[in-house]
Amino acid sequence: MTPRKPFTVSRRGLQEALSHLPMLSDFGDAQETFDVYVGASGFEERVLGIPKHLGRLRSSVAGAVLLGRYKTNQADNQRRELELIPALDSLGGKTQFFDADSPEDTRRAIVAALGEYAGPAPIRTLFDISGASSTLIFSVIAALTRLDTSVRLTIGYSCAVNYHDPGSETQNRPMDQWPISHLRETGVSDVVTNELYRGIHHDHLPGFVVALPSMYTARLQRCLSHLGVGPYSGATGHGNVYWILPMTTDEDHRWRQNAVRDAITFLMFDAPVSADINGNDLAPDVHTYCDIWDYTSCLRHVIEQIDRQEGANSSVIHMGTKIQAIGVALAALGRPEVSLVSARPGSFAAQTYSDGIGSMHRIDIDNLQMVVRLVSEIGMLDVISVDRG
């Protein structure tokens, strides 16, 4: 019998992939040239931040400027475009529009602009997420990943100076008692899945959801019911929803963190927000906290939970921050069995949503396709032959 050659087996861990992910940094004042700019036509003033900053630096866009338009708050968005379009035009590229609510239209716009790119270097892409919805963030990153040419992706993000604060009197009241004038969103659109993250689901398997909620739970309830999990589905088995709750060290925004936890606690115990739930709370094994600025930890939490649910139909509902959405997108691209489910608000309170242009930040991913490949390889086994010498 031929003797078996000795070998070692090791599993590829999260840390190997995470080590290739850059941290969030200040946007900086260096003059730059990008091959393409992708952004969103939103109503907030902060959508002007990065385009105007690039203009002051005399930075430029050599190729296409792609701007997504939304179906919600169209009049508010059009008013802001009167300032946004000239700022984008100053960068050199002619602005082209696409449907920001449609993953397929987003993909087609990116392929049309970059599909024939034949340069030897990676495509230098600036994706300004300052006005981007989670759907647009997911769609753009997926579309860029599928290009044949490697992408050097810079994700830009401009904060607002002030975000809507209903004041301490309203903050301390149950949310179902808030005046309509203090709500930042109203209504719920249809539940949709992102066709660029189709998922692999089987009828005989139970559902499992990783959810990043906001304090407004109407859209979340709609998505959970659509997936057949949660308190209104008739399938409330322990552990079919894992919550990634927001965390912040900013004292001005701590009330939001507490409001999200309270809203989810009342939702899961099927009680009105104004009710007494007698000390019930989310179990430690069905939730965690993730800093609103930490996309790498968000990626880690999603991957860990999905990998623990091999015998389930896994979905992600993201209603968290824009920065966290980057981590969700990378995790979902690395786990193609996962579907992304969302529901847009009927409208936003544009006049009170946020004010001003604050600090600007960036994430520079040198090779997007390589990062996604590394994420997809988390958990794979390496079998290495050992030479006895």
C-alpha positions in Angstrom: 0.0 0.0 0.0 1.3 3.4 -0.9 2.0 5.4 2.2 -0.2 8.5 2.6 1.6 11.8 2.3 1.3 13.9 5.4 -0.7 17.1 5.2 -2.1 19.9 7.3 -5.6 21.4 7.1 -6.4 25.0 8.1 -9.5 27.1 7.8 -9.4 30.6 6.3 -10.6 33.0 8.9 -12.3 36.4 8.9 -9.2 38.2 10.0 -7.4 37.4 6.7 -10.1 39.1 4.7 -10.6 42.0 7.2 -6.8 42.8 7.1 -7.3 43.9 3.5 -10.1 46.4 4.3 -9.0 50.0 4.9 -10.3 52.1 7.7 -12.4 55.2 7.4 -10.3 58.3 7.0 -10.7 62.0 6.4 -11.4 62.9 2.8 -8.2 65.0 2.6 -7.1 67.9 0.3 -5.1 66.1 -2.4 -5.9 66.8 -6.0 -7.2 63.7 -7.7 -8.5 62.4 -11.0 -11.2 59.6 -11.2 -12.3 57.6 -14.1 -16.0 57.7 -13.0 -18.1 59.4 -10.3 -21.3 57.7 -9.0 -23.6 59.6 -6.7 -27.3 60.2 -5.8 -29.6 63.1 -6.3 -30.9 63.6 -2.8 -32.6 66.5 -1.0 -30.0 66.9 1.8 -27.5 69.8 1.6 -24.7 67.3 2.3 -25.0 65.8 -1.2 -23.1 69.0 -2.3 -20.2 68.4 0.0 -17.9 66.2 -1.9 -18.6 67.6 -5.4 -17.9 71.1 -4.2 -14.8 70.0 -2.2 -13.4 68.3 -5.3 -14.1 71.4 -7.4 -12.2 73.6 -4.9 -9.2 71.1 -5.2 -9.4 71.2 -9.0 -9.9 67.5 -9.0 -11.6 66.0 -12.0 -13.5 63.1 -13.5 -12.0 61.8 -16.7 -15.1 59.8 -17.8 -18.7 59.4 -16.8 -20.6 61.2 -14.0 -23.5 58.9 -13.0 -26.2 60.3 -10.9 -29.1 58.2 -9.5 -32.5 59.7 -9.2 -35.2 58.5 -6.7 -39.0 58.2 -7.0 -39.5 59.6 -3.5 -39.4 63.3 -2.8 -38.8 64.2 -6.4 -39.6 67.9 -6.0 -37.2 68.2 -3.1 -34.5 66.4 -5.0 -35.0 68.5 -8.1 -34.5 71.7 -6.1 -31.2 70.4 -4.7 -30.2 69.4 -8.2 -30.1 73.1 -9.2 -26.9 73.3 -7.1 -25.7 69.8 -7.5 -25.5 69.6 -11.3 -23.3 72.7 -11.7 -20.9 71.3 -9.0 -20.7 68.0 -10.9 -20.3 69.7 -14.3 -17.2 71.5 -12.9 -15.5 68.2 -12.5 -15.3 67.7 -16.3 -17.7 64.8 -17.0 -21.1 65.1 -18.5 -23.8 64.0 -16.0 -25.8 60.9 -16.9 -28.9 59.8 -15.0 -30.2 56.4 -13.9 -33.0 55.0 -11.7 -31.5 54.8 -8.2 -34.4 52.6 -7.0 -33.7 50.0 -9.7 -30.7 47.6 -9.1 -30.9 46.5 -12.8 -30.9 50.1 -14.1 -28.0 50.9 -11.8 -26.1 47.9 -13.2 -26.8 48.8 -16.8 -25.6 52.4 -16.3 -22.3 51.3 -14.8 -21.8 48.6 -17.5 -22.5 51.2 -20.2 -20.1 53.7 -18.8 -17.3 51.2 -17.8 -17.9 47.9 -19.5 -15.6 48.7 -22.4 -12.9 50.2 -20.2 -9.6 49.0 -21.6 -7.0 50.7 -19.5 -4.2 48.7 -18.0 -4.8 50.1 -14.5 -7.8 49.5 -12.2 -10.8 51.7 -12.9 -10.6 54.6 -10.4 -14.1 55.0 -9.2 -15.5 57.5 -6.7 -18.8 56.5 -5.2 -20.3 59.3 -3.1 -22.8 57.7 -0.7 -23.8 61.0 1.0 -27.3 60.9 -0.5 -27.4 57.2 -1.3 -30.0 54.7 0.0 -29.0 51.3 1.1 -30.4 49.9 -2.1 -28.2 52.1 -4.2 -25.1 51.3 -2.1 -25.8 47.6 -2.5 -26.5 47.9 -6.3 -23.4 50.0 -7.1 -21.0 47.8 -5.2 -22.4 44.7 -6.8 -22.3 46.2 -10.3 -18.7 47.3 -9.9 -17.7 43.9 -8.6 -19.0 42.2 -11.7 -17.0 44.3 -14.2 -14.2 42.4 -16.0 -11.6 45.0 -15.1 -10.6 45.5 -11.5 -11.9 48.5 -9.6 -10.1 50.8 -7.3 -13.0 52.1 -5.3 -13.1 55.3 -3.2 -16.2 55.6 -1.2 -16.9 59.2 -0.2 -19.2 60.3 2.6 -20.2 63.7 3.8 -21.9 64.2 7.2 -24.5 66.8 7.9 -23.9 69.4 10.5 -27.2 68.9 12.2 -29.5 65.9 12.1 -33.2 66.1 13.0 -33.6 66.1 16.8 -37.2 66.2 18.1 -36.1 67.5 21.5 -35.9 65.9 24.9 -39.6 66.2 25.5 -40.5 64.1 22.4 -37.5 61.8 22.8 -38.7 60.7 26.2 -42.1 59.8 24.9 -43.0 56.4 23.3 -42.6 56.7 19.5 -46.2 55.9 18.8 -47.0 59.2 20.6 -44.7 61.3 18.6 -46.3 64.1 16.5 -46.2 63.5 12.8 -44.1 66.6 12.4 -41.2 64.9 14.4 -41.1 61.8 12.2 -38.4 61.7 9.5 -40.2 59.2 7.3 -43.8 58.2 6.7 -45.5 55.4 4.9 -44.1 52.1 3.5 -43.4 51.2 -0.1 -43.7 47.6 -1.4 -41.2 45.0 -0.1 -38.5 44.4 -2.7 -35.5 42.2 -3.1 -32.3 43.2 -4.8 -31.9 41.2 -8.0 -28.2 41.6 -7.9 -28.2 39.6 -4.6 -30.8 37.0 -5.5 -30.0 34.5 -2.8 -30.5 30.7 -2.9 -33.6 29.7 -1.0 -35.5 26.4 -0.7 -39.1 26.0 0.2 -38.5 23.3 2.8 -35.9 25.3 4.8 -36.8 27.8 7.7 -36.1 31.5 7.3 -33.4 33.3 9.1 -32.8 37.1 9.1 -30.0 39.4 10.1 -31.6 42.7 10.6 -30.0 46.2 11.1 -33.0 48.2 12.2 -33.8 51.9 12.6 -36.1 53.4 15.2 -39.0 53.4 12.7 -40.2 49.9 12.6 -43.1 50.0 10.0 -40.9 49.1 7.1 -39.1 46.5 9.2 -42.4 44.8 10.1 -43.4 44.6 6.5 -40.1 43.0 5.5 -40.2 40.4 8.4 -43.7 39.5 7.5 -42.8 39.1 3.9 -40.0 36.6 4.9 -42.2 34.7 7.3 -40.3 35.5 10.5 -40.8 37.8 13.5 -43.8 38.6 15.7 -46.5 38.9 13.1 -45.6 35.8 11.0 -46.8 32.9 13.1 -43.2 31.6 13.1 -41.6 33.3 16.1 -39.2 30.5 17.1 -36.2 31.7 19.1 -33.3 32.8 17.0 -34.9 33.3 13.6 -33.9 37.0 13.7 -30.5 38.3 14.7 -30.3 42.0 15.5 -27.3 44.2 14.8 -28.2 47.3 16.8 -26.5 50.7 16.3 -23.9 52.0 18.8 -22.4 55.4 19.0 -20.1 57.3 21.4 -21.6 60.6 20.4 -23.7 61.8 23.3 -25.8 64.0 21.0 -26.9 60.8 19.2 -27.1 58.4 22.1 -30.8 58.8 22.4 -31.1 57.3 18.9 -29.3 54.2 19.9 -31.7 53.8 22.9 -34.7 54.5 20.7 -33.8 51.7 18.3 -33.3 49.2 21.0 -36.6 50.1 22.7 -38.5 50.0 19.4 -37.1 46.5 18.6 -37.8 45.2 22.1 -41.4 46.2 21.9 -41.7 44.9 18.4 -40.4 41.4 19.3 -42.6 41.2 22.3 -45.6 42.2 20.2 -46.5 45.2 22.5 -47.3 48.8 21.7 -44.3 51.1 22.3 -46.2 52.8 25.1 -46.8 49.5 26.9 -45.1 48.0 30.0 -43.3 44.8 28.9 -42.4 43.8 32.5 -38.7 43.8 32.1 -38.5 41.6 29.0 -35.5 42.3 26.9 -33.7 40.9 23.8 -31.8 37.7 24.7 -28.0 38.1 24.5 -27.7 35.4 21.8 -30.0 37.2 19.4 -28.4 40.6 19.2 -25.2 42.6 19.3 -24.1 46.2 18.9 -22.1 47.6 16.0 -20.6 51.1 15.8 -22.3 53.2 13.2 -18.9 54.0 11.6 -17.5 50.5 11.6 -18.3 48.7 8.3 -15.7 46.0 9.0 -17.3 44.8 12.2 -20.7 44.9 10.4 -19.3 42.6 7.8 -17.9 40.3 10.5 -21.2 40.1 12.3 -23.2 39.3 9.2 -20.8 36.6 8.0 -20.6 35.0 11.4 -24.4 34.8 11.7 -25.0 33.5 8.2 -22.3 30.8 8.5 -24.0 29.6 11.7 -27.3 29.1 9.8 -26.3 26.6 7.1 -29.7 24.9 7.1 -31.8 28.1 6.7 -32.9 30.5 4.0 -30.8 33.5 5.0 -31.8 37.2 4.3 -30.5 40.5 5.4 -32.7 43.6 6.1 -30.6 46.7 6.3 -32.1 49.9 7.7 -28.9 51.0 9.5 -26.3 53.6 8.5 -24.8 54.2 5.1 -21.3 53.2 6.3 -22.7 49.9 7.8 -24.3 49.2 4.4 -20.9 48.9 2.9 -20.1 46.0 5.2 -23.5 44.4 4.5 -22.8 44.6 0.7 -19.4 43.0 0.9 -20.7 40.2 3.2 -23.7 39.5 0.9 -21.4 39.4 -2.2 -19.2 36.9 -0.3 -22.3 34.7 0.5 -24.4 34.4 -2.7 -27.0 32.3 -0.9 -28.1 35.4 1.0 -30.9 37.7 -0.3 -31.3 41.4 0.5 -34.8 42.5 1.4 -35.9 46.1 1.9 -38.9 48.5 1.8 -38.5 52.2 1.1 -40.5 54.9 2.9 -43.4 56.5 1.2 -41.7 59.9 1.7 -39.1 61.6 3.8 -39.4 64.8 5.9 -37.0 66.7 3.6 -37.4 70.1 5.3 -36.3 68.8 8.7 -34.1 65.7 7.9 -30.7 67.4 8.2 -28.9 70.7 7.8 -25.5 71.7 6.5 -22.3 70.1 5.2 -20.1 68.6 7.9 -17.0 66.5 8.0 -16.1 64.4 4.9 -14.6 60.9 5.0 -13.5 58.2 2.6 -12.7 54.5 2.3 -10.1 53.5 -0.3 -10.4 49.9 -1.5 -7.5 49.2 -3.9 -9.0 46.2 -5.5 -12.7 45.6 -4.9 -12.9 42.3 -6.7 -10.0 40.9 -4.6 -11.7 42.0 -1.4 -15.0 40.2 -2.4 -13.0 37.1 -3.3 -11.3 37.1 0.1 -14.7 37.4 1.8 -16.1 34.6 -0.2 -13.2 32.4 0.8 -13.8 32.8 4.6 -14.3 29.3 6.0 -12.7 27.5 3.1 -10.2 24.7 3.9 -6.6 24.8 2.8 -4.9 21.4 2.5 -1.1 21.7 2.4 1.3 18.8 1.8 4.0 18.5 4.4 7.5 17.6 3.3 9.1 15.3 5.9 12.5 16.4 4.6 
